[in-house]
């Protein structure tokens, strides 16, 4: 019975790690697309009017999932709720 519990906990940990890497990949991808919108590379032609609103919203959401929040100039007195910063005992209750 103890082995089964260890395997289940290991599987859960592996899924958490995979989820973190997926979110990190989304942050890198969206950051790269946003950066390409503002720089000119000789091998990539820049289009005239590129709307990056969707990519920027994904970038902001992915950053927020890590507990980072973009500053929009308004003072916020309440810190963001980040489940990754909580202890396992606090999450279960």
C-alpha positions in Angstrom: 0.0 0.0 0.0 2.9 2.3 0.7 4.4 1.8 -2.7 1.1 2.7 -4.4 0.9 5.9 -2.4 4.5 6.8 -3.4 3.8 6.1 -7.1 0.7 8.3 -6.9 2.6 11.1 -5.3 5.5 10.8 -7.8 3.0 10.9 -10.7 1.4 14.1 -9.2 4.8 15.7 -8.8 5.7 14.9 -12.4 2.5 16.5 -13.6 3.3 19.6 -11.6 6.7 19.8 -13.2 5.3 19.2 -16.7 2.7 22.0 -16.1 5.4 24.4 -15.0 7.5 23.7 -18.1 4.5 24.1 -20.4 3.7 27.5 -18.8 7.3 28.5 -19.1 7.3 27.5 -22.7 4.2 29.7 -23.3 5.9 32.7 -21.6 9.0 32.2 -23.8 7.0 31.8 -27.0 4.7 34.8 -26.4 7.6 36.9 -25.3 9.5 36.0 -28.5 6.5 36.9 -30.7 6.1 40.2 -28.9 9.8 40.9 -29.3 9.7 40.1 -33.0 6.9 42.7 -33.4 9.3 45.5 -32.2 12.6 44.5 -33.8 13.6 44.1 -37.5 15.7 41.1 -38.5 17.2 41.0 -42.0 15.8 37.6 -42.7 12.2 38.3 -41.5 10.2 41.0 -43.2 8.1 43.1 -40.9 4.4 43.5 -41.7 2.8 46.9 -41.5 0.0 46.6 -39.0 0.4 43.7 -36.7 -2.0 43.3 -33.8 -0.4 41.5 -30.9 -3.2 41.9 -28.4 -4.0 38.2 -28.2 -0.3 37.3 -27.7 0.1 40.0 -25.1 -2.9 38.8 -23.2 -1.5 35.2 -23.2 1.9 36.6 -22.1 0.3 38.5 -19.2 -1.8 35.5 -18.2 1.2 33.1 -18.2 3.2 35.6 -16.1 0.3 35.9 -13.7 0.2 32.1 -13.3 3.7 32.3 -12.0 2.7 35.1 -9.5 4.1 38.0 -11.6 1.8 40.8 -12.4 2.3 43.5 -15.0 2.1 47.0 -13.6 -0.6 49.2 -15.3 0.2 52.3 -13.3 -2.6 51.9 -10.8 -1.6 51.3 -7.3 -2.9 47.9 -6.1 -3.0 47.4 -2.3 -3.9 43.7 -2.6 -1.1 41.3 -3.7 -2.0 38.6 -6.3 -3.0 35.2 -5.0 -0.3 32.7 -6.2 -1.0 29.0 -5.5 2.7 28.1 -6.1 3.7 30.3 -3.2 1.4 28.5 -0.7 2.6 25.7 1.4 1.0 22.2 0.7 -0.9 22.3 4.0 -2.6 25.6 3.0 -3.7 24.3 -0.4 -5.4 21.2 0.9 -7.6 23.1 3.4 
